[in-house]
Every structure is written in structure tokens, then in C-alpha cells.
Amino acid sequence: MGALSFHSMREERDWPEQMAKQLQLLAQVFANAIARKRADHALRESETRLTLATTAAGAGLWVIYLETEEVWVSEKTRELFHFLADEQLTYASFFERVHPDDHKGLRRAVQEALQTGKELKCDYRIILPNADIRWIVSSGRGYPDTNPTRLMGTSVDITGRKQMEESVKKSAEEWQTTFDSIPHGVMLLDRDLRVHRHNAAAASLFKLPSSEINGQFCHHLMHGKSGPPEGCPVKRSLRMKSHQETELYDAQRKVWYQGSSDPILNGEGKITRVVHGIKDITERVEMEEKARRQWVELAHVTRIGIMGELTSSLAHEINQPLTAIQSNAAAARRFLSVDEPDIAEVRQILDDIISDNTRAGSIIMKIRALLKREQISFEIFAGTSCAGG
């Protein structure tokens, strides 16, 4: 035990050189002690801040001493991995918690971080004593940077995030499966009419891989043109902000398509995307054309059948003007055989002959049109009397 006292002196004093050296050494000891005290205080403050920050973030601290393979962990880390409070941890015991399928990946990430000096970043699963499986992400770095003697880092439980990612991934897969199950081509376009997304039927239509479809203009893929064709439903949909559809013939592919377009609006009522559907209706159009031809054929057969039933009526209709013509002609001959024939009466008879002939010709033409599938016009004829009959 020693004592040191300081006194005030009013007069200058010469200190022996040996004592001056001793006092200088003592001053250095005090200075070092004060500096160490300040460093310890700063270190404790830094550790406190780090502990608070990691605890707030749900992160646990750990240090792996490479020479002894001993592992130091914080209370949060023990909580994450369900280590006992007094359990002595080693590198091997730490890996006992890691899922067997993730051992190789985690060890490789640790070795790469130690050899390259890069930051350790690895997601892996752990199996807790109650058989519960949790996802952990660990980040760390070797210290010092060259020839590291220990690996220091943090671990965070990301099970909730992984479950959410898995749920989103599953939903996306289910959505894509549903999207691909649509039998006709469907594309999601941006406002510039570039393909943002498409289903399997669209890829089959264009006979191109997805990488060569996405980002391309729809009209270029569909029609090989620099702009949408006239009557394109997408153009009308952008203008009217409503569902639009049309039917068009693709001369290049020799098929009929039904194109539809539905805009997707944001909260401000602005179009952000357009759903464009392309349905092959060639079979339907051909069936409709075939049905139309069959109907025309049936109508023709029906006309012929009706003609068979109306033969007697048609014969009467034709015979009537022919009889009138014959009677009028005989009457005209009698008028002309007299010495002074009545020319006006003869002229009237000839007009009747012409009228009856026209009527007979009209009946024949209608019959011919009926047999030749021509359009038939119907008129109402007034009754006529035979002159001189």
C-alpha cells in the first residue's frame, strides 16, 4: 500500500532527475488508467446500445471462437435456439439444432465467409427440442479481417416471413395454373400494348417461348404490324374504358378470332393494364356457314316439294291466260274478216292478248326462280276478263 500527496508551494523547487522520471512514470500510469476507464465505459455503452438494438430487432448475438470452437451467445440467441441458460455451447452442439438438410449449405457459407472475408448471409432451418421447425437467417463476419480468429454475427427468426413467402408463392402458382387452364389466349397488356403476362394458350398461339413474348407489342405478335388494326377492341377499350369485343379473320393463319378487351382501372380511374383475350372461333364460324348452306339446301328441297303439291294450281294459273289469249285471238280474227273491221276493238283485243301473255310469262319466271333458288317477288294481280269471250 502506498500514499501520494500533493501540496501547493509558493516557491520554485528543483526536482532531482530521478524523482522527475518517477513522477513522469506515475503520470503515465494515471493517464493510462483514465483512458482505460473511458474505453471500458464507451465499450459498455456500445454493448448496451447493441444489445438494445438487437433485442428490439429480435436478433440474437453470437461469437464462434475458431481455435477452440467454443460458442458464446446472448440471451436472445439462447431463446431463439432453445439453449439452456447454463449450457456450454460449441460449434458442434450449435449444429445439432440445424436441420440435417441445411447442414451442407450453412457450413459452406461459413467457410466462404472466413476464406473470402465477405459477409456471412444464410437462411436455414432449425429443429427445436419440441420438434418445432423454425427458419433462421444468420449474418456475420470474420474478425479480424485477415486470418480471423473468431466469427461474430446475429441470428433472427424469419419463420413468419418464410410462411408468408410460401403462401404468396403458392397463391401465385395457383393463379398461374388457373390462368393457364383458360382454353383461349389471354394476355395482360400495359398502356403501350406491350405484353406484360400471358397464359399457356397464348404461347401456343404464337408458338414462341415466354421470353420472346413478354415485352413485345401485341399487334406485332398477332398481326405482324407496327400498330393495332382498324377495329381493334383494345384501342376502343382504352378510349371508352369498358369491355369491348369483335370478330376478325386472320388471313396469315387462316382462322377466325374473337378478340375481347377489359381495362383494369386504379383508384383514380386511370387504366393501368388491359386484359386482352383471343379466342379461336374458326370452328364455330364454319359450323354456322355449314348450317346456313344446309338451310338453303333445305329451303330448295322444300320449294321443290311444294311445287309438286302445287302443280295442278300452277297449271290452272298458266292455262287461264293461255285460254284468254286463244279466245282473244279468235275474236280478233272474226273482227278482221268483215268488210269494215272495227280497228279500235281489234286494238283492245290485242292489248288483252299482250297482257295475258305477260301474265303467263311472269308465272313461268316465278316458277323458274323457285326452282333455281332465286329471290321471288310477290305481287297482287287484279282479275281480268276475256274480251270477246
C-alpha positions as CSV (number, residue, x, y, z in Angstrom):
1,M,0.0,0.0,0.0
2,G,1.4,3.4,-0.9
3,A,0.2,7.0,-0.5
4,L,0.8,10.1,-2.6
5,S,0.0,13.6,-1.6
6,F,0.2,16.9,-3.4
7,H,0.9,20.2,-1.7
8,S,0.9,23.8,-3.0
9,M,4.3,25.5,-3.0
10,R,4.9,29.2,-3.3
11,E,8.5,28.9,-4.3
12,E,10.1,27.2,-7.2
13,R,11.9,24.0,-6.5
14,D,14.4,22.0,-8.3
15,W,13.5,18.3,-8.6
16,P,16.1,15.6,-8.8
17,E,16.1,14.0,-12.2
18,Q,15.3,10.6,-10.8
19,M,12.3,11.9,-9.0
20,A,11.1,13.7,-12.1
21,K,11.3,10.5,-14.0
22,Q,9.4,8.7,-11.3
23,L,6.7,11.4,-11.4
24,Q,6.5,11.2,-15.2
25,L,6.1,7.4,-14.9
26,L,3.4,7.9,-12.3
27,A,1.6,10.4,-14.5
28,Q,1.6,7.9,-17.4
29,V,0.1,5.3,-15.1
30,F,-2.7,7.7,-14.2
31,A,-3.3,8.7,-17.8
32,N,-3.5,5.1,-18.9
33,A,-5.9,4.2,-16.1
34,I,-8.2,7.1,-17.1
35,A,-8.0,6.2,-20.8
36,R,-8.8,2.5,-19.9
37,K,-11.7,3.7,-17.7
38,R,-13.1,5.8,-20.5
39,A,-12.6,2.9,-23.0
40,D,-14.4,0.5,-20.7
41,H,-17.2,3.0,-20.2
42,A,-17.5,3.5,-24.0
43,L,-17.4,-0.3,-24.6
44,R,-20.2,-0.9,-22.0
45,E,-22.3,1.9,-23.6
46,S,-21.7,0.4,-27.1
47,E,-22.6,-3.1,-25.8
48,T,-25.7,-1.7,-24.2
49,R,-26.8,0.1,-27.4
50,L,-26.0,-3.0,-29.5
51,T,-28.0,-5.2,-27.1
52,L,-30.9,-2.9,-27.1
53,A,-30.9,-2.6,-30.9
54,T,-30.6,-6.4,-31.5
55,T,-33.3,-7.1,-28.9
56,A,-35.6,-4.6,-30.5
57,A,-35.0,-6.2,-33.8
58,G,-35.5,-9.7,-32.4
59,A,-31.8,-10.6,-33.2
60,G,-29.5,-12.8,-31.1
61,L,-25.8,-12.2,-30.9
62,W,-23.2,-15.0,-31.1
63,V,-19.4,-15.4,-31.4
64,I,-17.6,-18.5,-32.6
65,Y,-14.0,-18.9,-31.4
66,L,-12.4,-20.7,-34.3
67,E,-9.4,-22.2,-32.4
68,T,-11.4,-23.7,-29.6
69,E,-14.7,-24.0,-31.5
70,E,-16.4,-22.6,-28.4
71,V,-19.5,-20.5,-29.0
72,W,-20.7,-17.5,-27.0
73,V,-24.4,-16.5,-27.4
74,S,-26.6,-13.8,-26.0
75,E,-29.8,-14.4,-24.0
76,K,-31.8,-13.7,-27.2
77,T,-29.9,-16.4,-29.1
78,R,-30.5,-18.9,-26.3
79,E,-34.2,-18.1,-26.6
80,L,-34.2,-18.5,-30.4
81,F,-32.5,-21.9,-30.3
82,H,-33.9,-23.0,-27.0
83,F,-30.5,-23.5,-25.4
84,L,-30.4,-23.9,-21.6
85,A,-29.2,-21.0,-19.6
86,D,-26.2,-22.8,-18.2
87,E,-25.5,-24.9,-21.3
88,Q,-21.9,-24.7,-22.6
89,L,-22.1,-24.4,-26.4
90,T,-19.7,-25.5,-29.1
91,Y,-19.6,-25.3,-32.8
92,A,-20.8,-29.0,-32.9
93,S,-23.6,-28.5,-30.4
94,F,-24.8,-25.5,-32.4
95,F,-25.1,-27.6,-35.5
96,E,-27.2,-30.2,-33.6
97,R,-30.0,-27.7,-33.8
98,V,-29.6,-27.1,-37.6
99,H,-31.9,-29.2,-39.9
100,P,-29.9,-32.0,-41.5
101,D,-30.9,-30.9,-45.0
102,D,-29.3,-27.4,-44.3
103,H,-26.0,-28.5,-42.7
104,K,-24.1,-28.5,-46.0
105,G,-25.3,-25.1,-47.1
106,L,-24.6,-23.4,-43.8
107,R,-21.1,-24.9,-43.4
108,R,-20.3,-23.8,-47.0
109,A,-21.5,-20.3,-46.2
110,V,-19.4,-20.1,-43.0
111,Q,-16.2,-21.4,-44.8
112,E,-16.7,-18.9,-47.7
113,A,-17.1,-16.0,-45.3
114,L,-13.9,-17.0,-43.4
115,Q,-11.9,-17.5,-46.6
116,T,-13.0,-14.5,-48.6
117,G,-13.7,-12.0,-45.8
118,K,-17.2,-11.5,-47.2
119,E,-20.2,-11.2,-45.0
120,L,-22.0,-14.4,-44.0
121,K,-25.6,-14.4,-45.0
122,C,-27.5,-17.7,-44.9
123,D,-31.1,-18.8,-44.4
124,Y,-31.6,-22.2,-42.7
125,R,-33.9,-24.3,-40.6
126,I,-33.5,-25.4,-37.0
127,I,-35.3,-28.2,-35.1
128,L,-36.2,-27.3,-31.6
129,P,-36.4,-29.8,-28.7
130,N,-40.2,-29.9,-29.1
131,A,-39.8,-30.9,-32.8
132,D,-40.9,-27.5,-34.0
133,I,-39.1,-26.3,-37.1
134,R,-38.2,-22.6,-37.4
135,W,-36.5,-20.6,-40.1
136,I,-33.4,-18.6,-39.1
137,V,-31.3,-16.0,-41.0
138,S,-27.7,-15.5,-39.7
139,S,-25.4,-12.7,-40.7
140,G,-21.8,-12.4,-39.6
141,R,-18.2,-11.6,-40.4
142,G,-14.8,-12.9,-39.5
143,Y,-12.7,-10.9,-37.1
144,P,-10.1,-9.7,-37.7
145,D,-10.4,-9.3,-41.4
146,T,-7.2,-11.2,-42.1
147,N,-6.5,-14.6,-40.5
148,P,-9.7,-14.3,-38.4
149,T,-9.8,-16.0,-35.0
150,R,-13.5,-15.7,-34.5
151,L,-16.7,-15.3,-36.4
152,M,-19.2,-12.8,-35.0
153,G,-22.8,-12.2,-36.1
154,T,-26.5,-12.2,-35.4
155,S,-29.4,-14.6,-35.9
156,V,-33.1,-13.6,-36.5
157,D,-36.2,-15.8,-36.6
158,I,-37.8,-15.4,-40.1
159,T,-40.4,-18.2,-39.8
160,G,-43.3,-15.8,-40.3
161,R,-41.7,-14.2,-43.3
162,K,-40.9,-17.6,-44.9
163,Q,-44.5,-18.7,-44.3
164,M,-45.8,-15.6,-45.9
165,E,-43.4,-16.0,-48.9
166,E,-44.5,-19.6,-49.2
167,S,-48.2,-18.6,-49.1
168,V,-47.6,-15.9,-51.7
169,K,-45.7,-18.4,-53.9
170,K,-48.4,-21.0,-53.6
171,S,-51.1,-18.4,-54.4
172,A,-49.0,-17.3,-57.5
173,E,-48.7,-20.9,-58.6
174,E,-52.4,-21.5,-58.1
175,W,-53.2,-18.3,-60.0
176,Q,-50.9,-19.2,-62.9
177,T,-52.4,-22.7,-63.0
178,T,-55.8,-21.2,-63.2
179,F,-54.6,-18.7,-65.8
180,D,-53.1,-21.4,-67.9
181,S,-56.3,-23.5,-67.7
182,I,-58.2,-20.9,-69.8
183,P,-58.6,-22.6,-73.2
184,H,-58.1,-19.5,-75.2
185,G,-55.2,-17.0,-75.3
186,V,-55.2,-14.3,-72.6
187,M,-52.6,-11.5,-72.3
188,L,-52.1,-8.8,-69.8
189,L,-51.0,-5.6,-71.6
190,D,-49.7,-2.2,-70.4
191,R,-51.0,1.1,-71.8
192,D,-48.5,0.9,-74.7
193,L,-50.0,-2.5,-75.6
194,R,-46.8,-4.4,-74.7
195,V,-47.4,-7.9,-73.3
196,H,-46.8,-8.0,-69.5
197,R,-48.0,-11.5,-68.9
198,H,-49.7,-14.3,-70.8
199,N,-51.1,-17.8,-70.4
200,A,-50.1,-21.1,-72.0
201,A,-52.8,-20.8,-74.7
202,A,-51.3,-17.5,-75.9
203,A,-47.8,-19.1,-76.0
204,S,-49.2,-22.0,-78.1
205,L,-50.9,-19.5,-80.4
206,F,-47.7,-17.5,-81.1
207,K,-45.5,-20.7,-81.0
208,L,-42.9,-18.7,-79.1
209,P,-41.2,-19.1,-75.7
210,S,-42.3,-16.7,-72.9
211,S,-39.1,-14.8,-73.1
212,E,-39.9,-13.8,-76.7
213,I,-43.5,-12.9,-75.9
214,N,-43.3,-10.7,-72.8
215,G,-42.3,-7.1,-73.7
216,Q,-43.5,-7.4,-77.3
217,F,-46.3,-5.3,-78.8
218,C,-49.5,-7.3,-79.0
219,H,-50.3,-6.2,-82.6
220,H,-46.8,-7.1,-83.8
221,L,-47.2,-10.7,-82.4
222,M,-50.8,-11.1,-83.6
223,H,-50.8,-9.3,-87.0
224,G,-47.1,-8.6,-87.7
225,K,-47.9,-4.8,-87.9
226,S,-46.4,-1.7,-86.3
227,G,-49.8,-0.7,-85.0
228,P,-53.2,-2.2,-84.0
229,P,-55.5,-2.8,-86.9
230,E,-58.7,-0.9,-87.5
231,G,-61.5,-2.1,-85.2
232,C,-59.1,-3.5,-82.6
233,P,-61.0,-3.9,-79.3
234,V,-58.0,-2.9,-77.3
235,K,-58.0,0.6,-78.9
236,R,-61.7,1.0,-78.2
237,S,-61.3,-0.2,-74.6
238,L,-58.5,2.3,-73.9
239,R,-60.7,5.1,-75.3
240,M,-64.0,4.1,-73.8
241,K,-62.7,2.4,-70.5
242,S,-65.2,-0.5,-71.0
243,H,-65.4,-4.1,-72.2
244,Q,-65.1,-4.4,-76.0
245,E,-65.0,-7.3,-78.4
246,T,-65.0,-8.0,-82.1
247,E,-64.6,-10.8,-84.6
248,L,-61.9,-10.7,-87.2
249,Y,-60.3,-13.0,-89.8
250,D,-56.6,-13.7,-89.7
251,A,-55.5,-14.2,-93.3
252,Q,-52.0,-15.3,-92.3
253,R,-53.2,-18.1,-90.0
254,K,-56.5,-18.6,-92.0
255,V,-58.5,-18.6,-88.8
256,W,-61.3,-16.6,-87.3
257,Y,-60.7,-15.0,-83.9
258,Q,-63.0,-13.3,-81.4
259,G,-61.0,-10.5,-79.7
260,S,-62.1,-9.1,-76.3
261,S,-60.6,-6.4,-74.1
262,D,-61.2,-5.3,-70.5
263,P,-59.4,-2.4,-68.9
264,I,-58.1,-2.5,-65.3
265,L,-58.5,0.8,-63.5
266,N,-56.7,2.2,-60.5
267,G,-58.3,4.1,-57.6
268,E,-58.1,7.3,-59.7
269,G,-60.0,5.7,-62.6
270,K,-56.9,5.6,-64.8
271,I,-56.2,2.5,-66.9
272,T,-53.1,0.6,-65.7
273,R,-53.4,-2.7,-67.5
274,V,-55.6,-4.2,-70.2
275,V,-56.8,-7.9,-70.3
276,H,-56.8,-9.0,-73.9
277,G,-58.5,-12.3,-74.9
278,I,-58.1,-14.0,-78.2
279,K,-60.5,-16.9,-78.9
280,D,-60.3,-19.1,-81.9
281,I,-63.9,-19.3,-83.3
282,T,-63.0,-20.8,-86.7
283,E,-64.9,-24.0,-85.9
284,R,-68.0,-22.0,-84.8
285,V,-67.9,-19.8,-88.0
286,E,-67.5,-22.9,-90.2
287,M,-70.4,-24.6,-88.4
288,E,-72.5,-21.5,-88.9
289,E,-71.7,-21.4,-92.6
290,K,-72.4,-25.1,-92.9
291,A,-75.7,-24.6,-91.1
292,R,-76.5,-21.7,-93.5
293,R,-75.8,-23.8,-96.6
294,Q,-77.9,-26.7,-95.2
295,W,-80.7,-24.3,-94.6
296,V,-80.5,-23.0,-98.1
297,E,-80.5,-26.6,-99.4
298,L,-83.4,-27.5,-97.2
299,A,-85.3,-24.4,-98.4
300,H,-84.6,-25.5,-102.0
301,V,-85.9,-29.1,-101.4
302,T,-88.9,-27.7,-99.6
303,R,-89.6,-25.5,-102.6
304,I,-89.5,-28.5,-105.0
305,G,-91.8,-30.4,-102.6
306,I,-94.2,-27.5,-102.6
307,M,-94.0,-27.4,-106.4
308,G,-95.2,-31.0,-106.6
309,E,-98.1,-30.2,-104.4
310,L,-99.0,-27.0,-106.4
311,T,-98.6,-28.5,-109.9
312,S,-102.4,-28.5,-110.5
313,S,-102.8,-25.0,-109.2
314,L,-99.9,-23.7,-111.3
315,A,-101.3,-25.5,-114.4
316,H,-104.6,-23.7,-113.8
317,E,-102.8,-20.4,-113.3
318,I,-100.9,-20.8,-116.6
319,N,-103.9,-22.3,-118.5
320,Q,-106.1,-19.3,-117.6
321,P,-104.0,-16.6,-119.5
322,L,-103.4,-19.0,-122.4
323,T,-107.1,-19.7,-122.8
324,A,-107.7,-15.9,-122.7
325,I,-105.1,-15.4,-125.4
326,Q,-106.6,-18.0,-127.6
327,S,-110.1,-16.6,-127.2
328,N,-109.0,-13.0,-127.9
329,A,-107.0,-14.2,-131.0
330,A,-110.2,-15.9,-132.4
331,A,-112.3,-12.8,-131.6
332,A,-109.7,-10.6,-133.5
333,R,-109.8,-12.9,-136.5
334,R,-113.7,-12.6,-136.7
335,F,-113.5,-8.8,-136.4
336,L,-110.9,-8.7,-139.2
337,S,-112.9,-10.9,-141.5
338,V,-115.7,-8.4,-142.0
339,D,-115.5,-5.8,-144.8
340,E,-115.1,-2.8,-142.4
341,P,-113.5,-4.1,-139.2
342,D,-113.6,-2.1,-136.0
343,I,-109.9,-1.2,-135.6
344,A,-110.4,0.2,-132.1
345,E,-112.0,-3.1,-130.9
346,V,-109.2,-5.1,-132.6
347,R,-106.6,-2.9,-130.9
348,Q,-108.3,-3.6,-127.5
349,I,-108.3,-7.3,-128.1
350,L,-104.5,-7.2,-129.0
351,D,-103.8,-5.3,-125.7
352,D,-105.6,-8.0,-123.8
353,I,-103.5,-10.6,-125.6
354,I,-100.3,-8.9,-124.7
355,S,-101.5,-8.5,-121.0
356,D,-102.4,-12.2,-120.8
357,N,-99.1,-13.2,-122.4
358,T,-97.2,-11.0,-119.9
359,R,-99.1,-12.6,-117.0
360,A,-98.3,-16.1,-118.3
361,G,-94.6,-15.2,-118.7
362,S,-94.5,-13.8,-115.2
363,I,-95.9,-17.0,-113.7
364,I,-93.3,-19.1,-115.6
365,M,-90.5,-16.8,-114.4
366,K,-91.6,-17.2,-110.7
367,I,-91.7,-21.0,-111.1
368,R,-88.2,-20.9,-112.6
369,A,-86.9,-18.7,-109.8
370,L,-88.4,-21.1,-107.2
371,L,-86.5,-24.0,-108.8
372,K,-83.2,-22.0,-109.2
373,R,-83.1,-20.7,-105.5
374,E,-83.6,-17.2,-106.8
375,Q,-85.3,-14.4,-104.8
376,I,-89.1,-14.4,-105.5
377,S,-91.1,-11.3,-105.6
378,F,-94.8,-11.5,-105.0
379,E,-97.4,-9.1,-106.5
380,I,-101.2,-8.9,-106.3
381,F,-102.9,-9.2,-109.7
382,A,-106.4,-7.9,-110.3
383,G,-108.8,-10.2,-112.1
384,T,-109.1,-9.8,-115.9
385,S,-112.0,-10.8,-118.3
386,C,-111.6,-12.3,-121.7
387,A,-112.6,-9.8,-124.4
388,G,-115.0,-11.2,-126.9
389,G,-115.3,-14.4,-124.9
